[in-house]
Amino acid sequence: MRRLFPALVFSSIALLTACGGGSSGGVPASNTGGNNPGGNNTGNEPGSTQEFELLASRRGGHYWHDFCAGKPDSTVVPADPREMVVPGVNAGKAVLMNAWWQTCQQDNHPGTCGELRRRDAEGLALVAAEGRPGAASMFAGDYSTSMFSFAAADYAEMWDSIWNLDERPAQFDELVAQRWGMPLSAVKNPYPLPGEDPNTSNGGSGQLPMGVTQLREADGTWTGQLNVTCSICHGGGVGTAQDGEGLGPMYGTNSLSDITVMFTDLARLAPQQAALAIIAQNKVRGTGNITNFQLFGTLTLADFQTLPGYLSVQAEPSTGTEDPPVWWNVGSRTAKFYDGAQKVDAKRIELSFHFPDFFNDLEGAKAWVLANQQDGDAWISGLKSPEWPEGKLGEIDTQLAEAGAVLFHAKDLWAAGLNNPSPRPEGGNGSCASCHGAYSPKYANDSAYLDSPLLEGVASYITPIDIINTDRARLNGNSERVQEYSKENWFAYSDGPYNDDGVSLCGNWADPSLRQEVELGYLAPPLYGVWATAPYFHNGAVPNLEAVLDPSQRPEIWRRNSVAAPAGLEGQVVMGFDYSLDTGFDEQTIGWRYEELACEAGTSLPIPLIGVTIPLVDCNPVMDDGATLQDGLALLWGNGGLAWNLLNVPIMTDAQIEERKIYNTNYYSQGNSGHEFTAVLTAAERRAIIEYLKTL
């Protein structure tokens, strides 16, 4: 890293000096670190001379994986540091915590580093799939057959059967990846071309996108049948492997895919896929509806006593548009989902997409999940975030980043004179770290910030909705009726253990019996690798970090840039979002390049046989009171989650696919409000904080 001292830093240093080191609200901020990084309640000891650096990052993952690095298999694995997050943790300290840990699995602890490594290896094959022996796929467990599978020969002919091209393009595999928005796998992920025997060609000479896998027998025999995997929602790409370590196609992040388009195509290859094709898995490319309670309940409909509860939630609000969170931060969380409504150790749900043959053998499906959940979670929670590629995007200005580290951890956004109009959280020091956690070793080893340095990077604060003020649709979707239904659901641990009210401790923590004084809101996420996770907010409504910190810069309607079609195929194929660091990434604002659209710039799409048009970006009022059709749809979707999924415009043309790239913040669940408390930052402070976030 280069060390520069531009005028911007002078301004930042002056501001920090005026803050007196950032102390506020009775919470001191010390300038020295602790002298026992491995213990509890260490922090800054009187007379300590040990200094900790401002800039360093463990890049997410899980403490266990870091602990076991380079150690023998027989090494005993210590306790999970997240188990410290219980009521009373960090009382009176700078970092707030209220999303408590709950142990949900008897075999949660791996015991030894060897067992952790075994779980990690099995989990890689299981969840990443990509043709590995032991790969899991949609509703098929890790079995070699599936009612949802489709023939590789049919997949290889999509250029004709779906795209209506005159001949198979040389870039066919890449064009499938572009159309569906999921990169080609970085490893060999083969399928046989027409006429090929997969067992004499090492699976075939074709290359699949990372969200599809070829099924295999237990002995490794290839079947020539394909199925989709978790990576349709949780696989993405940032740059190329040549840009830097960890870049290119990557697991556990996705702002690229259009899974509704994918299932629409697959329905034409395999009729059994049609059930998923008619459901709006997402309405905007790069997003999903990954915690849709109305659809999720179908997985346990074979448990017929839950049917009345399932039917009761169909009129509850849809959770709407969501941006799947990154997996490399799973090991730094104590709770799942954007509202923190399920504990991170409640692992059953992580394999729900692989729930095998649940209508014919529900108990067998449950047993499969229980037998594999630890392996899947061990791999997911051990993933690391990519480093900022200095050789590609420019060196980090170390001096500016250090100033940003202090601002991030110590600047009180509600300090006197700032006149911050947003409500202030109760407790903490009013800084970014107060909600998102402490990352800098200087502060992670400061007892004024954390009870233990082992809590470095752990984010476990559910910010009340009246403070964070981001779109409420996701929160509204986890309604009181949904909470009641959750008590019956196996994935929400209807089998206990229970509290005194009979509510499962690993169930839905939106239930007031579990959360008690904790207000409903959104869990502030860990920020490892945050530079690579645009767009931002739980619904992906904000295209870059600059606009997160400065609400005035957020576009109302925008469309991320796409890759140009190959020469000769212009207008004949659909291309995906540009995730190149050369042409797609904005290293100044930290996010993806986009174009802003005017409200009247969109088109209206007809619904066949009904004669109604759905304007994607038309904000013209249709009512005397100024209400638009979008407002009317929001009322419908806000009172009927099933309608969000089933009242979906059938995708029949490439023009419709292109329209799905538009992000309209006027649409239900897609608002870009919130996080307004950072508006009090100056331009100099924003630049310094962003420079610091690059280092995470």
N, C-alpha and C positions, 0 to 999 in steps of 0.2 A: 504494500500500500504506500502511496506517496503521501508526504506530509506537506500540506499547503496551509497558508494563513491568509485567506482572502478577507476583504472587508466584511463579508458576511459573518465570519467567525468573530471578528471584533464585536459586532453587534450582539451575537449570541452570548459571548463571554460576559459582556457588560450586563446583560439581562440576568444571567445566572448569579453574578456577584450581587446584584440588587436583591435577589431572592434569598440571600444568605445561605446558599447551599441547598435551598429547596425545602427547608423545614416549614411545615404548616400544620394547622389544626392540632397542635400539641404532639405531633409525631416528629421526632428529631431525625435528621439525616446526617450520618457521620461520614467522615472522609477516610476512614480506615476500615480494613476488613477483619474478619475473624481469624483466629489462629488454629482452628480445628475444623476443617471443611467437612469432615466425615461425621461429626457428632450432631446432637440436637442442642438447640438453645445456645449456640456458641457465639456467633456474631462477633462484634467488636469487644474484646476484653479490655478492661482498664490497663493502660500501659502497653498495649499491643503495638508493635512496630511493623507488622506485616501489612503490605499493601497489595491490593488485587487490581488487576488491569480492568480498564473500562470496556475494551472491545474483545470479546471472545464469544463463541457460540457452540453449543453441543449439537446444534442442527436437528433438534427434535429426537425422535426415536424414544426408546425406553431406557431408563436407568439400568435395568438388568443387562441389556445388550452392551452398554458401555462398560459396566462392571466386569463382564465376562471376557471382554476383548483381550486376547493374549493369555488368558488363564487356562489351566488344565480343565478337562471335562469334569474332574472330580470336585472342583471348587464349589463350595456351598454358596448358593445365591442368597443374598440378604433380603430383608423385607422390602416390599414395594414402598418407596417414599410417599406415594399418594395416600397410603393408609393413615398418614398423619393428619389428613384433612378431615377433621371431625369437629363438632361444635366446640368453640373456644380456641381453635387454631388461629394464630396470628392476631390475637386480641390486642387492639390498640396499636397495631403496626401499620406500616405504609401500604402493604398489599392486602387487599380484601379477599376473603374466601367465605363462601356460603353454600357451595355445592358439595355436600359432604360425600365422603367415600362410603361405599357399602360393599362388603364382600358377598359375592353371589355364588361362587363355585367352590366346592370342597377341594378340587384339585387345581385351584388357581395357581398356586406356587409351583414352579418347576423343580425345586429341590436343588439341582446341580446345574452347572453351566453346560454339561453334556446334554442333559434333558432339554434345556432351553434351546440348544442348537438343533436337537432332533425336531422339536416342535417347529422351529423356524423353517427348517428344510421341508418338512411335510406341509406346512402352511403355504410356502411358496408354490409348490405344485398344486395344492388344493385351490387356492384363491386366484393366483396369477394365471393358472391353467396353461394356455398356449401350447397345447399338445404334450405337456409333460405327463408321465405316468402318475396317476393319482389325481389328475385334474378334475375339478368339479364344474358343472354347467347348470344351466337354468332348470330348476325343478327336477334334477336328475341325480343329486348327490355326486359321487365320483364314479357312477356306474357307466358301463360301456354302451348302454342303450337308453333312449329317451323318446317319449312320445312327441317331444318338441323338436327332435333333431330333423335335419334336412340334408339331402344328398349334396356332396361336394360337386358332383357333375352339374346339378341345377344351379348352384352358386356360381360356378364358372361360366354359365351361359347368361348371366344377368345383362350383359352388354346387348344381347339380342332380345330376351324375353321382357325386360323392363325398360332398358334405355333406348331400344329400337335403333341401334346403330347398324351400319351396313357390314361392319367387320369388327372383330375383337381388337380393341386398341392395345398397343404394346404396353401401355401403362395401366392395364386393367386393375391390378391389385391396388395400386396407389389411388386410382379413381374411386374404387369402393371405399377406401379409407377416407377420402375426401368427402364423398357423398354422405357418409354416415357420421363423419366427424370423429373418427378414432384412428390414431396413427397405426401404421404397420408395426408389428412387434419388433423390438430391437433384437430378439432372439429368433431362432428358426421356429416358425409357427406354421407348419406346412399343411397344404391340402393337395390332393391329386388333381391334375388337369385331366380333361376328357381323354380316355384311353390309357391313363397311367394306373398302375397297380401301386397303391400306397405302400405296400409291404415289400416291394422291390425297388422303391425309390425314396426310402427313408421318410415316408409320409406324403411324398409328392413334391413337385417342383414349384407349386404356387406358394405365396406367402399371405397369411391372413392378417387382418387388423387385430389389435390386441384384445378386442372384445369378443372374439370368436375362437373356438378351439375345435380340433378334430378329436372325436372320441376314440378311446383305446380300450382294449381288453386288459384284464389284470396282468397278462403276460407281456404286455407292450404292443400287441398286434393292433395295427391301425384299422379303423372300420370304414373309412370313407364317408362317415356321417359327421355333420357339424352341428354345433349348438353354441349359444351365446353364453357369456360369463359376466361376472361382476364388473368387469372393465368397461362394459357399455356405459356405465355411469361413473365408474371410478378409475378410468384410465385416460390419460391425456398426453399432452406434449408441450414442452417449452424448448424452443431452439432445436439443435441437433447434438448428437453425442460429441461431435468435433468442437462444439462451443465451450465445453467444460464438463467437469465431473458431475455426473448425476443428471445431465441435461439430455434432451431428446425425448422419445417416448418414455413416460414415467407412470408408475402405479400410484393410485390413491389421489389423483387430482384430475378434474375434467371440467373444462369450460368450452369444450369443442363439440360434443356429440349432439346429435338429434335422434334420440332413440325412437321417437314416434315415426320418423321417416324410415328408420331401419326396420321396425316391425311391420310397417306398411309394405315395404319391399319383400320381407320374408313371408308375409301372408300370401304373396303371389307364388312363392316357391313351395310353401308347405301350408295347407289349409288350417292345420292345427295352430298356426301362429296367428290366425285371424282374431282370436279372442283378445290378444294383446294389441293387435293393430287398430282395433276400434277404440281403444282406450287412449286418452291423451296423456301419455307418460310425461310429456312436457309440451309447452306451447311456444317456447322460444329455444332456438339452438343454444347449446351450452348450459342448459338448466335441466332440472328434473323436478318431479314431485315425489321425492324419495321417502317422505314420511306420511304418505297419504293413508289416513286411517280407514277410509271407506273401502279402499282396495286391499289394504293389508289384511283385513279380517277374513278375506277369502281363503287365506292359507289354513285357517283352522275351522272352516265350515263343516268339515267332516266330523268335528266335535259338535254334534247337533244341538246340545244343550246351550251352546253359545249363540245360536241363530237369532233368538229374540233380541239379544243385546246388539248383535251385528246389524240387524235391520233398523234398530233405533238410532244408529249414528249416521244413516244415509242422508238425513236432512241437516246434519251439522255442517259448519263451514268447511270448505276445502282449505288445506294448508297452502295450496297454490304453488307458485314458482319458487324453487329453491336451487341454490348453487351447491352441489355436493362438496362438503368440507374435505380438506386434505387429510390423508391417512398418516402422514409423518408426524402429526401432532396428537394422535390418539394416545400415545404414551405419556403425554403431558396434560391430559385431561382427567377429571374425576367423574365427568358425566357426559352422556351422549346427546346428540341432537342439538339444534340451535337453542332450544329452550331448556336444555339440561334435564329433560324429563325422564331420562333413564340412566341408571348408573353405568359407568364405563365397564364395570366388571360383569354387567348383565349381557353376556356374550352370545346368547342364543340367536338374537336378531341378526348378528353379523353373517350368519349362514342361511338366513331365511330365503334368499333368492335361490339357494340350492336345495331347499326342502324337497326331498324326493318322494314322489308317488303318494302324496299325503291323502288323496281321496280314497285310495285303495288300502293303504296301510299307515294310518296316522301314527300309531305307536312306533312302528318301525322307522318312520320319518323322524320322529322325536329322538329316538335312540341314535340315529345317524348324526344328528346335530350335536348331541351330548358327547358322542365319541370323537368328534372332530373340532369342536369349538376352540379348544385350547391351542391347537396347531394353527388354525387360521388366525387367531388373535395374536399369537406370538410373532408371526410374520408381519402382520399389519402394523402392530405397535412398534416393531423394530426398524421400520423404514426411516430413512434420513432425508432431510430437505436438501435441495441443490444449493451450492454456494454461488454467490454473485460472480458471474464470469468476467473478471476484470480485463482479461485479454480481448473480450468481445465487446463489452459495454462500457469499458473505461474503468480506470483504477478508482477505488474508494478514497475519498479525501479523508485521511485519518483524523486530522485535526478537527474538521467539521463533524465527522461521525462521533468523536469523543464529546464534543459540545452537545450533539444530539442525544447521546446516551444520558448525559446529565439532565437535559430537558425532559427526556422520556421518563426517567425515574423520579425526578425531583420537582419539576415545575408544577405548581398548584394552579390548575386552570380556573379555579374560583377565588384566587387571591384578591385582596382588596385592590380596587382600582380597575380590575378587568371587567367588572359588571357583567359577568357571565349570566345570560338569561335562563340557561338550563338549570333544572334542579340539581343539587349536589348530592352525590352518594353519602350515606351516613358512614363516617369512619374513613380510614385511608388518608393519604396525603394529597388527594386531588390530582394526581399525575396520571399519565397513561398507564404506568405500571400498577397503579392502584387497582385497576380492573384486569389488565392483561397479564400481570405477573412480572417478576424481576428476572432479567436475563444477564445483565452485566455482572461479571464476578465481583466487582466492587460493591454492588448493591445486594447481590444474592448472598454474600458473606457478611452482610451488615445486619445485626440483630434488630435494628430498627425497622427492617423490611420483612424478614422471614424468620420464623422460628428455627429453621434449619437450612443450611446451604443446599441440602438435598432437595429442597422445594424449588430450586432454580427452574424457571421456565414453566412451572405448573400454573395453569390458569383455571381457577375454579370459583369465579364470581359471576353469579347471575345478576346482571344489571337490571334493575326495575324498568319496566317498559316506559314509565313516565319520564325516566332519565335518558334512556338510550333512544327512544322515540322513533325507532325504525318501523317499517311496515308491520302491522299487527296481524295480518292474515294467518301467518304460521302459528302464532300464539293463540289466536281465536279458534283455530282448527282443533287444538287440544282442549276441547270444551269439557264442561262438567259431565255431559253425557258420555263423551269419549272416555273420560277418566273412569266412569262407572263400568263401561264395557271392558276397559283394560283389566279390571279385576278378574275377568273370566278368561283372559287370553293367556295361552301358554307362553308365548314369547314375552309377555309382561309378567311372567313368573306367578301365575295364578296358583301354583303349588307351594308358594311361600318361600322363605319364612315370613311371618307376619308380625305386625306391631300389635299393640293392645286393642286397636280398632278393627283388627282382622284384615288390614291392608298389607299386601306384600311389600317387603322392604326393598325388593328389586323390581317393583312395578313402576307405575306412572307417577313420577314425583311432582307432577302438577297437582296431584291430589292434596288438598289442604291437610289431610291427616298426616302426610309425610313431610311436606315442606314447612308446615307450621308458619313461623314468622317470615319466612323467605318470600318476598314478593315475586309475582310472575314477571318474567322478562326474558332476555336473551343472554346466554352464556358468552361472556367475552372470550374469544378464542385465543389459544397460544399463537404466537407470531413468528415462530421459526419458519424461514423460507417465505415470509409474507410477500417479498418482492415478486415471487413467481406464482402468485395465486390470484391475480386479477381475473375477472372483475370482483368487486368487493360487496360486502354486506351479505346477509344470509340468503338474499334473493338474487345476488349478482347484478344489482341495479346501478352500481357505480363503477365506471371503467378503469379508474386508476387511483393510486394512493393520494396524489395531490388533491383530488376531488373529495376523498374521504375526509381529509383534514380541513379542506376549505369548501363548505357546502355550496358556495356561490358558483363553483366551477362545474357542477353536475349537469350533464345534458338531460333534457326531458325525453327526447326520442333519439336513439342512436343505433348505429349498425357497425359492428366490428368489420374491419377489412377482410376480404377473402383473397385466397390464392387465385392467380390468373389461370384460366384453362390452358391446356397444352395447345400448341399451334395446330390448327385444323379441326379442333373440337370445340371451339368457342360457340356457346349457345346450345351445345348438344349434351353437355354433362354438367353436373352440379359440383362446385368446388367448395371446400370447407374454409374455416377461418384461418387466417395467416398467423401461424405461431413461430415464424422465423424471427430470430433476434435481429436480423439485418433489416427486414422490411416491415415486420408486424409489431415490434415492441418499441415503446417510447421510453427511453432510459432517463428522460427528464421527469416526466410525471409518474413513472413506474406503473405501467399498465399497457394494454393493447391499443394500438392505433384504431381510430374509428372515424366515421363521418356522422355529423349531427343532421337530423332530418327535421323538416318542418311538419307541423301537425297535419297539414292537408296533403302531404306528399304521398301518402299511401294509396293503396287500391282497395276495392271491396271485393270480397270473394263470395260467389254464390254457393249456397248450400243446395245441392241437387234435390229436386222433388219438393222442396219447401218454398223456394223462391225468396228466402231471406238473405240479406247480405250482412256480412260481419266485417266492418271496417277495422283494419289493423291499426291504422294511425290517423283515422279521421275523427277529429275532435269537434266537428260541427254539432251544435245542439239539435236534438230532435224533439225536445219538449219545450213548452212555453217557459218553464222555470230555468232553462239553460242546460238541463241534463242531457247527456249524450247517451248513445246506445251503449258505450262502454260502462257508463254509470249503471245502466239497467242490468247489464250482464254481471257487474260486480255485486249487485243486490241478489241476483240469482245464485251466483257461486258462493256468496257469503252465507247463504242459507241452505245450501245443498251441495255437499262435496261431490256426490255422485254426478251431478250435472257438469261439474268442471271436467270430469273424465269422459263422459259419454256424449255431451253436446259438443262434439269436436268436428271441425270442418274436414271432411275426407280429403286426403292428400292425393290429388289426381294429376298434378302437373308440376314441372320443374319450377314454374313461376311461383307456385305456392310454397315450395321449399325455400326459395329465395326470400319470400316475405317472412318466413319464420326466423330469419336472421335479425329482424328488427326488434329492438328492445324498447317497448313503450312504457314509460313509468306511470302513465295514466291508467294502465290496465290493472285489474284486480291482482293483488298480492305483489305488484311490481313497483311500488312506490320507492322513491330514493330519498325520502326524508330520514332524519335521525343523525346521531353523532354530532349534533350542532355545537356541543360544548367546545369542540376544537376550533371553532371560528374565531376565538379570542387569540389564537396564535398569530404572530406576525409572519410575514413572508420569509424572513430570515430564520425564524424558529422552525417553520415547516420544512425548509430546506435541510436544516441540521437534523431534524428527527428522521426525515426520509433517508438521509445519508446514513444515519445509524441503523435504520431498519434493513438497509442493504447488507449489513454485516451479520444479520441473524440467519 
